[in-house]
Amino acid sequence: MLNIKILGSGCANCKRVEQISRKVVDELGIEAEFIKVNDYNDIMKYNIISTPGLVINEKVVSSGRIPSPAEITTFVTSALEAE
């Protein structure tokens, strides 16, 4: 099962990243645990400069923008291959 973290304050962009990620996971038919990381100190542990951040299996795959569904699909499939 994948561990997917959305890093951010809960703004519209953060919610959009989560929404797209959940849709991709559903379409691929895989199991994933989604965790929202809202605490600034916890976010800073990932060394990102701006939010939203997307972390899959403790690897930062995107930050400071909203990745496309195709990009998130690539991130997810790459994480599955690395398991």
Protein Blocks (a to p, Z undefined) as FASTA:
>chain_A
ZZdddedehiaklmmmmmmmmmmmmmnopacdddddfbfklmmmnopabdcdddeehiaf
bghiacdfklmmmmmmmmmmmZZ
